[in-house]
Amino acid sequence: MEIVRQFARPVICFARLLVYTRVVGIFSRSVGLFAETVGSFSFSARDALERGFNLNVRPPGRRNWKGWTLMTKSRILSLLLAVVASAAFAAEAKATSLLFTSTDNNASASLDLTGTTLTITLNNLTPAASTTGAVNLLTGFSLTPSITGAGFSLTSQTAAQKMALSSDTTGSVSNVAFNPNWDITSKANSLYFGGFGGGTPGSPIIGAAIGDTSYPNGGSSLTSGPHGDYAYKSATFVLTVPGSFVLSSTGMTANFLFNTDGATVVASKTPTITSVPPVPLPAAAWSGLALLGGLGVTRKVRQHLQK
């Protein structure tokens, strides 16, 4: 049982340390230990084994491989394995899915990137009781880095439901998907509903109604003029983006545009990563080989100690 415990310790330590491989501090502190230990092992372990020193007693004031117990050496080897794994996974993880939420919690946007296809789902989260007029209609979304430059194009868009208001405070929902007629525009460099003018008016996104019928505090701007028909709660937009475009939780910000003129701009909070690419096979294989190699070194040390 003692032998099993001795071999189990490196595996347990390695598993625990893997949880923290993305913490930069662990990696930076481990580099120094790696260099010191490799340098010590290159001459001290061989010298100790050849000359028959007592490896189970650590001489006072000495900091080389001689005299360290098997448990200490096992832990050091486990730490070195963690350093190797940390190096394998140290590259910045690019997200395949991000979630942006407005600072007032009245809107969200989920972004999903597959190859050069970017899918954006916008949600108007404004409570029914807070929907008082056009100022509460979600009409645009902008992203930094911009999604309006060369190589970006809007290929499809869908709203699954439509809200048709019959008065300022009441309406009905139809479950027939339709095209909300948004576009990529220079207005705030955004995905924008395009206004009510022209031959095909766009449809802003209105938040959920009480019982899918009531906005108790709705005002006249919800139904005046061309107003009245809206994408209900959400709409999905599919864009083609350049191959260099990436999603990242660092350095990427978003704004939500409200009102039919897009004049009310609400910033997003720091985005949340909801999905990341799978670990590449070379990195996974490298980590596995590092683990097996470390266990082999541990076993070799123990064999020498028993001689």
Secondary structure, DSSP 8 states (H G I E B T S, - for coil): -HHHHHHHHHHHHHHHHHTTTT-HHHHHHHHHHHHHHHHHIIIIIHHHHHHT--TTS--TT--SSTT--HHHHHHHHHHHHHHHHHHHH-S---BSEEEEEBTTSSEEEEEEEETTEEEEEEEE---GGG--SGGG-EEEEEEES-SSSTT-EEEEEEBS-EEEESSSSBEEEE---B----EEETGGGEEE---S-SSS----EE---BTTTB-TT--GGGTSTTTTEEEESEEEEEEE--TT--B-SSS-EEEEEESTTS-EEEEB---EEEE-----HHHHHHHHHHHHHHHHHHHHHHHHHH-
